[in-house]
Amino acid sequence: MFYRRLIFPSAALAICLGFLMMKGMAAVGASFFAYIFLVPMFHFFIYEINHPKEYFFYHNMGLSKLHLWFNTIGWSLIVGLILIVV
């Protein structure tokens, strides 16, 4: 539930940015590179600015704010790097 809010808007914007900035095959790599940076930005804007009280919901589930941030950054790096290499 936490990551669904981050994945789709980040992926859509990353793909758009990749194709606007580059042409051809480099656009795909640029999209995934943009994805690595956009996921933490969306995390910040959605959960820190717009809905800061939702952290209490995740805290009650046993997930700290630090845990959520590390997972967000880690998964964006893993997904982005895997897709850049492939």
KEGUVO-627839 format. One record per residue (C-alpha): residue number from 1; residue in three letters; x, y, z. Coordinates in steps of 0.001 Angstrom, whole numbers, plus 500000, padded with zeros to 6 digits. Each point is the difference from the previous one (the first is absolute). Last residue first. Example, Ala and Ser with C-alpha at 12.3 -4.5 7.8 and 13.67 -1.06 7.14 Angstrom:
<atoms>
@i: 2 aa: SER xx: 513670 yy: 498940 zz: 507140
@i: 1 aa: ALA xx: 498630 yy: 496560 zz: 500660
</atoms>
This chain:
<atoms>
@i: 86 aa: VAL xx: 518688 yy: 494820 zz: 481120
@i: 85 aa: VAL xx: 502674 yy: 502053 zz: 501744
@i: 84 aa: ILE xx: 497827 yy: 503099 zz: 500336
@i: 83 aa: LEU xx: 497050 yy: 497887 zz: 501165
@i: 82 aa: ILE xx: 502008 yy: 498361 zz: 502743
@i: 81 aa: LEU xx: 501476 yy: 503327 zz: 501056
@i: 80 aa: GLY xx: 496628 yy: 501706 zz: 500234
@i: 79 aa: VAL xx: 498295 yy: 497161 zz: 501866
@i: 78 aa: ILE xx: 502819 yy: 499599 zz: 502517
@i: 77 aa: LEU xx: 500578 yy: 503728 zz: 500497
@i: 76 aa: SER xx: 496283 yy: 500746 zz: 500409
@i: 75 aa: TRP xx: 499702 yy: 497053 zz: 502366
@i: 74 aa: GLY xx: 502827 yy: 501219 zz: 502218
@i: 73 aa: ILE xx: 498873 yy: 503628 zz: 500106
@i: 72 aa: THR xx: 496437 yy: 499094 zz: 500924
@i: 71 aa: ASN xx: 501092 yy: 497269 zz: 502395
@i: 70 aa: PHE xx: 502361 yy: 502342 zz: 501810
@i: 69 aa: TRP xx: 497293 yy: 502673 zz: 500249
@i: 68 aa: LEU xx: 497383 yy: 497563 zz: 501316
@i: 67 aa: HIS xx: 502396 yy: 498627 zz: 502614
@i: 66 aa: LEU xx: 500904 yy: 503532 zz: 501125
@i: 65 aa: LYS xx: 496325 yy: 500860 zz: 500418
@i: 64 aa: SER xx: 499503 yy: 496910 zz: 502106
@i: 63 aa: LEU xx: 498008 yy: 496967 zz: 498934
@i: 62 aa: GLY xx: 498360 yy: 497933 zz: 502743
@i: 61 aa: MET xx: 496421 yy: 500164 zz: 498712
@i: 60 aa: ASN xx: 499256 yy: 502752 zz: 502506
@i: 59 aa: HIS xx: 502905 yy: 501935 zz: 498485
@i: 58 aa: TYR xx: 498415 yy: 499591 zz: 496565
@i: 57 aa: PHE xx: 496783 yy: 501666 zz: 501177
@i: 56 aa: PHE xx: 501928 yy: 502631 zz: 501950
@i: 55 aa: TYR xx: 501984 yy: 500833 zz: 496837
@i: 54 aa: GLU xx: 496679 yy: 500901 zz: 498414
@i: 53 aa: LYS xx: 500046 yy: 503219 zz: 502029
@i: 52 aa: PRO xx: 502485 yy: 501613 zz: 497606
@i: 51 aa: HIS xx: 497548 yy: 499906 zz: 497068
@i: 50 aa: ASN xx: 500752 yy: 502837 zz: 497552
@i: 49 aa: ILE xx: 503502 yy: 501129 zz: 501001
@i: 48 aa: GLU xx: 501950 yy: 497053 zz: 501381
@i: 47 aa: TYR xx: 498000 yy: 497111 zz: 498545
@i: 46 aa: ILE xx: 499117 yy: 501118 zz: 496480
@i: 45 aa: PHE xx: 502729 yy: 502538 zz: 499272
@i: 44 aa: PHE xx: 502822 yy: 498068 zz: 501634
@i: 43 aa: HIS xx: 499015 yy: 496620 zz: 498601
@i: 42 aa: PHE xx: 499552 yy: 501612 zz: 496575
@i: 41 aa: MET xx: 503561 yy: 501284 zz: 500197
@i: 40 aa: PRO xx: 501270 yy: 496612 zz: 501195
@i: 39 aa: VAL xx: 498337 yy: 498339 zz: 496962
@i: 38 aa: LEU xx: 501154 yy: 502680 zz: 497554
@i: 37 aa: PHE xx: 503726 yy: 499469 zz: 500371
@i: 36 aa: ILE xx: 500244 yy: 496333 zz: 499037
@i: 35 aa: TYR xx: 497202 yy: 500467 zz: 497456
@i: 34 aa: ALA xx: 502080 yy: 502616 zz: 498142
@i: 33 aa: PHE xx: 502689 yy: 497350 zz: 499400
@i: 32 aa: PHE xx: 497272 yy: 497649 zz: 498830
@i: 31 aa: SER xx: 498736 yy: 502532 zz: 497502
@i: 30 aa: ALA xx: 503514 yy: 500938 zz: 498853
@i: 29 aa: GLY xx: 500689 yy: 496352 zz: 499201
@i: 28 aa: VAL xx: 496822 yy: 499790 zz: 497916
@i: 27 aa: ALA xx: 500703 yy: 503306 zz: 498280
@i: 26 aa: ALA xx: 503484 yy: 498855 zz: 498994
@i: 25 aa: MET xx: 498350 yy: 497520 zz: 497629
@i: 24 aa: GLY xx: 498620 yy: 502737 zz: 497773
@i: 23 aa: LYS xx: 499941 yy: 503650 zz: 500954
@i: 22 aa: MET xx: 500791 yy: 501585 zz: 503307
@i: 21 aa: MET xx: 498614 yy: 502745 zz: 502219
@i: 20 aa: LEU xx: 496306 yy: 499797 zz: 499121
@i: 19 aa: PHE xx: 499997 yy: 496212 zz: 499863
@i: 18 aa: GLY xx: 501657 yy: 499645 zz: 503372
@i: 17 aa: LEU xx: 497868 yy: 502705 zz: 501580
@i: 16 aa: CYS xx: 496785 yy: 498304 zz: 498900
@i: 15 aa: ILE xx: 501219 yy: 496607 zz: 501198
@i: 14 aa: ALA xx: 501068 yy: 501458 zz: 503342
@i: 13 aa: LEU xx: 496666 yy: 501794 zz: 500435
@i: 12 aa: ALA xx: 498022 yy: 496820 zz: 499449
@i: 11 aa: ALA xx: 502303 yy: 497910 zz: 502187
@i: 10 aa: SER xx: 499895 yy: 502474 zz: 502875
@i: 9 aa: PRO xx: 496210 yy: 500372 zz: 499838
@i: 8 aa: PHE xx: 499549 yy: 496201 zz: 499956
@i: 7 aa: ILE xx: 502560 yy: 498958 zz: 502595
@i: 6 aa: LEU xx: 499495 yy: 502465 zz: 502845
@i: 5 aa: ARG xx: 496385 yy: 499580 zz: 501054
@i: 4 aa: ARG xx: 500289 yy: 496259 zz: 499512
@i: 3 aa: TYR xx: 503007 yy: 499990 zz: 502337
@i: 2 aa: PHE xx: 498084 yy: 500559 zz: 503220
@i: 1 aa: MET xx: 497157 yy: 497627 zz: 499148
</atoms>
